[in-house]
Amino acid sequence: MLQRLLGFLSKDLAMDLGTANTLIYLKGKGIVLNEPSVVAIDKDNYRVVAVGKEAKGLMGRTSERVVAIRPLKDGVIADFEVTSVMIKTFLARVLSRRPLVKPKLVVAVPTGITSVEKRAVIEAAEQAGAGRVHLVEEPMAAAIGTGLPVDQPIGSMVVDIGGGTTEVAVISSFAVAYSESVRVAGDEANEAIMRYVQRERQMIISEVLAENIKIQIGSAVPLEKPMKLEVPGKDLVSGIPRNFTLTDEEVRFAIQEPIQAIVESVRRAFEKTPPELAADIAQSGIWLAGGGALIKGLDRLVAQETGLKVNISDDPLTAVVRGAGSVIEHFGYFRDVFVN
């Protein structure tokens, strides 16, 4: 009776603590927060100036004293103190008033995370005000959020392409039968676009602009209708701002290396999957989730390279947090999916 009362008083949460974005799911309400994983810091006194969307808006637009940083790198915590502040700020925005009982929190983490990195995530969440913290692997959460039969002895392959990592996993009976985490994903594609523009056009653009270019005209295969985009930049030689035009063909050439690394990780995973589970995947196909799944034609390229049917999760950007949310909603049923 006491346990049920405490559960009623607490506001249990699920979190996708991503390199690019942090999403929070509140039990009984759904997704209540989706903010960039960015914190703006005053270097003189190490004071937090802004967190989330406001901090991302300051990137490249402030004095040298204020820097906008991303405290997570390749899906794991790079700056412990700043991550704690970020999580605390986001939890405060979600929990309008302090709960009587510390909320239970499920956090989605990369499959390749080390024990030290796991401890860092748990401690950061506890310092931010969470009670009991449980970890679930991102591809498992993505599979649950996509609606795959993770509770059955049927092989399902999910590819979660985030900001810092690409997670490939084969899942069956609440367990990950095979997984691979490669630290190549959306951020790597952004950096590739920046390098291409500097090398080929002698122009400098920001990471935010590179991401926007990727979203608007980035593709993994040639498009039926060619696209181009006029973008602002700074001339590398003169330092004078000017606009220039990029084509989808140029962007595709720029990001081909990280795209190929993602495709290779999928091919390797299928080769190493046990025959019985591979037969299941051949029937149901591969499922793509995460922001990278939205790159135009990526599903077609993976299908061409593997010979398998490729599906895209409904709203791939929120698949992981929706899956983690299902875990918090049906905690007892999904108890076996937690990372030790």
Phi, psi and omega in degrees: 000317180296319179299318180294321179294315179296322178296324179291322183284333181276161178241088185291147188226159170231145185224134168258098183272087187262161177298320183265317183222150174246128178240142180234135177248127179257127183306128179088348183238334183096203183287122184243353180209136175214099186229150174298143178277069184226139177229131177264128186239139170275113186295332183295319183234008180056034179272140178283123181267319181203157180224141174082224183302318180298319180292320179296325178295339180273349184299121179076006184236016183237175176289170180295340182288325181259123180240136176264121183237156175252109187286354176248139178227133181053037176082359181232166185288123176259330179230103187298310184298315182292323178297318178300316179297317180298313180297317180300318180295315180295319179296321179297324179291326182279317180267098187301328174224158184296122180292152179292331179238137179300131184290145172284141185227128173256125181242130176275130183229158178297154181292331184273012185293139180275168180296325178294318180292323176301314181298321180297318179297313181298313181295321179297318179292319179294319178296331181281353175116004178283155176271248178287129182248128179240141181252139175228140181292140185305313180296328176296314178298318180297320180295317178296316180295333179278342180091023179283154185281066184294341182273355184251157179282056181234132181285129176230135177250127178237139178240109182258109183256103183262210178275317185254334183222155169248123182251121177247128182214146172252124189240138177203136175052053177065012183229155175268110182284325176208141178214153175214134179240119177246136184273053175226123182198216185300320181297320180296322178294320178300314181295325179295322178293318178299316180295318181298314182298321180290319184285315187268332183247355183054041179234150178248129176232160180278164177295323179299317179293320178300319178297319179296320177298315180301315182294318187281315185231006178291141179207156179264339179225160178304139182274151177297320179240112181304147181234154173215160184216131176272126184230150177273147178204182178240127181298127184296327184274306185273338183078006182272133177292139173201158179271152174212165184248134175247145177256162178296329179296319179295315181294320178299319177296320183296320187261009185297327182293307177297325178297317180294325178296322178294314180298319179298321180295324178292316180298317179298318182298318181293322179296327183266002180281135177306145186307318182297316180288325178298323179296321177297316182294323178300330179279312186273335181091178179264144179246129178259137177221174182085165183301327181296339179295342182274355176297125186304128174079002180296321178298321179294320180294315179298320179296318179297318186283333184253340184076014182248158174292138180235128181247153175249129179301145173298128183047067185301334180297332184249007184302317183294312183289329176293322177293315177297326177295321177297324178296317181289329179288324183236060191302314182295320183294322183263017184304328185284353185271354185289147176279137179291000000 
